[in-house]
Amino acid sequence: MLLEGLVNECDFYQKDYQGPVQGAWVLAQGATGRWCTVMYAGPEYLRDNNLLDSVLTLAQVERQVDLKGGYYLDL
């Protein structure tokens, strides 16, 4: 799941930014049920892979977590 947010790096392109840029936090559910950030995606990665429409707001992520189960604490 992709959560909109500011990122300082893109893990996919191994790129560091000089300051925060609008990108996405990649969330995954662990064995305990907690959803947490596992990687950061920069704007270039999102654009190059046609993922801009897949980035969710925090409210949308919270709804998805409710539907899929588990809980979300890490911001």
N, C-alpha and C positions, 0 to 999 in steps of 0.2 A: 504494500500500500504506500502511496506517496502523499506526504503531508507538506503543504506549502510552507516555506520558511526561508530565513536568511541562512546562507552557508558561507563558510570561509574557505572551503575546498570542495573539489569534486573527486570523489573516490574512484569513479569510473574512468576518468581521463587523467587521474593523478595530477591534478592542477590545483595550485594554491592561488587564492585571490588576495589582492592587497588590502581589501576590506570586504565586509559582508556584501553578498549579492543575492538577488532573489533566485532561489532554487527550490529544492525539495529534500525532505528527510525521508529516507526509505525505512519503512517500519516492517517488522516481522514479529510473529508471535512465538514466544519461547515455550518450553515444556511446562512451565508453571502457569501459563495462560496470559502472562504479561506481554503486551505489545510494546516494543521499544525501538528506538532508532538504531539501525545497524550500519547504515552508510549515508553519505550525502551526495546528492546529484546537483551538478551545476546547470546553469541555464542552457549551455551549449549541448550538453548530453540530453536534456529533456527535448530540446528542439530537434536535434539530429535523429532522435529515436521516436519522434512523433508522440511524445508523452505529455505534452502540455495540457491536453484535455483530460488526462488521468490524474492530475494533481488535485488533491482534495483540501478543503479548508478544515480547520480543527473541528468544527461542528459536524462536518460530513464524516470525518474520521471517527469521532465519538459514536455516531450512528452506526457506522460499519462495525465497530468493535462490539456494540450492543447486539447487532445481528449475528456476528460470527462467534461471539462469546469471548470471554477473557476480560481483561481490564487494561487500561492505559494510564500510566503514571509519568513516564519519562517525557519531558519536554526539553 
